[in-house]
Amino acid sequence: MAIVAPFKNLAFLEDQLTALTLDIRNLRVIGKPHLSDLEAAPILEGWALGELVAPCLLGAVIGHPLLGSRPHIHTSQLVVMDTDLGWARTWSRFYRLGERSGIPRRH
């Protein structure tokens, strides 16, 4: 099985997402982080907002629930995909993979 993921492995991804989900739930209910979480957190000095480049898929989409069918889109962040079985999971949804583009990957 040719699973490609930009994470260490699926168990690591699951653990990270579970921890994030619990933190978001606590923030929603309590309105702020637990004191123990903040005490254990590193300090970030001289901080500024930035952007990360994240892997995504490009292509023509057919039957997207929000976009319909369009000749050119980019997906949300790629989480995992199996090119042998023809599927991908992005942050927002699954995609069935059709023919791969002949365009070389940008480095």
C-alpha positions in Angstrom: 0.0 0.0 0.0 1.5 3.4 -1.0 0.4 5.7 1.8 1.9 9.1 1.7 1.6 11.4 4.7 3.5 14.5 5.6 3.5 13.2 9.2 5.7 10.6 10.9 2.9 7.9 10.7 -0.8 7.7 11.2 -0.6 6.9 14.9 1.4 10.1 15.5 -1.1 12.1 13.5 -4.0 10.6 15.5 -2.3 11.4 18.8 -1.6 15.0 17.7 -5.2 15.5 16.5 -6.6 14.0 19.7 -4.5 16.4 21.8 -5.5 19.3 19.7 -9.2 18.3 19.9 -9.0 18.1 23.7 -7.3 21.5 23.9 -10.0 23.1 21.7 -12.8 21.5 23.7 -11.2 22.8 27.0 -10.8 26.3 25.5 -14.5 26.3 24.4 -15.7 25.2 27.8 -13.3 27.0 30.1 -12.4 30.0 27.9 -8.6 29.8 28.5 -5.8 27.2 28.8 -5.4 25.2 32.0 -2.7 26.8 34.2 -0.7 23.5 34.1 -0.6 23.7 30.3 0.7 27.2 30.3 3.3 26.5 33.1 4.7 23.6 31.0 4.7 25.6 27.7 7.9 27.1 26.3 8.2 30.9 26.1 8.3 32.5 22.6 10.2 35.8 22.6 10.2 38.3 19.7 7.3 36.6 18.1 5.5 37.6 14.9 2.9 36.0 12.7 4.1 33.9 9.8 2.9 31.5 7.2 3.8 27.8 6.6 3.8 26.2 3.2 1.7 23.0 3.4 1.3 20.2 0.9 -2.0 20.2 -1.0 -3.3 18.7 -4.3 -3.9 20.6 -7.5 -6.2 19.6 -10.3 -9.6 19.6 -11.9 -12.5 18.7 -9.5 -15.7 17.0 -10.4 -18.7 17.0 -8.0 -17.2 19.0 -5.1 -20.0 19.7 -2.6 -19.1 23.5 -2.4 -17.2 24.2 -5.6 -19.1 22.0 -8.0 -16.9 21.1 -11.0 -14.0 23.4 -11.9 -11.0 23.0 -14.1 -8.4 24.3 -11.6 -8.5 24.1 -7.8 -6.1 23.5 -4.9 -7.3 21.4 -2.0 -6.9 22.2 1.7 -3.8 20.7 3.4 -3.0 17.1 2.4 -3.2 14.8 5.4 -2.7 11.3 3.9 -3.1 9.6 0.5 -2.9 6.2 -1.1 -2.0 6.5 -4.7 -2.3 2.7 -5.3 -5.9 2.7 -4.1 -6.7 6.1 -5.6 -7.7 8.2 -2.6 -6.5 11.2 -0.6 -7.7 12.8 2.6 -7.2 16.5 3.0 -8.0 18.6 6.1 -11.6 19.0 4.9 -12.6 15.9 3.0 -11.7 12.7 1.0 -11.0 12.8 -2.7 -11.0 10.0 -5.3 -7.8 10.3 -7.4 -8.2 10.2 -11.2 -5.3 10.4 -13.6 -2.2 12.0 -12.3 -0.9 15.2 -14.0 2.2 15.0 -16.3 3.5 18.3 -14.7 6.7 17.7 -12.8 6.5 18.4 -9.1 7.9 21.8 -8.0 10.9 21.6 -5.7 
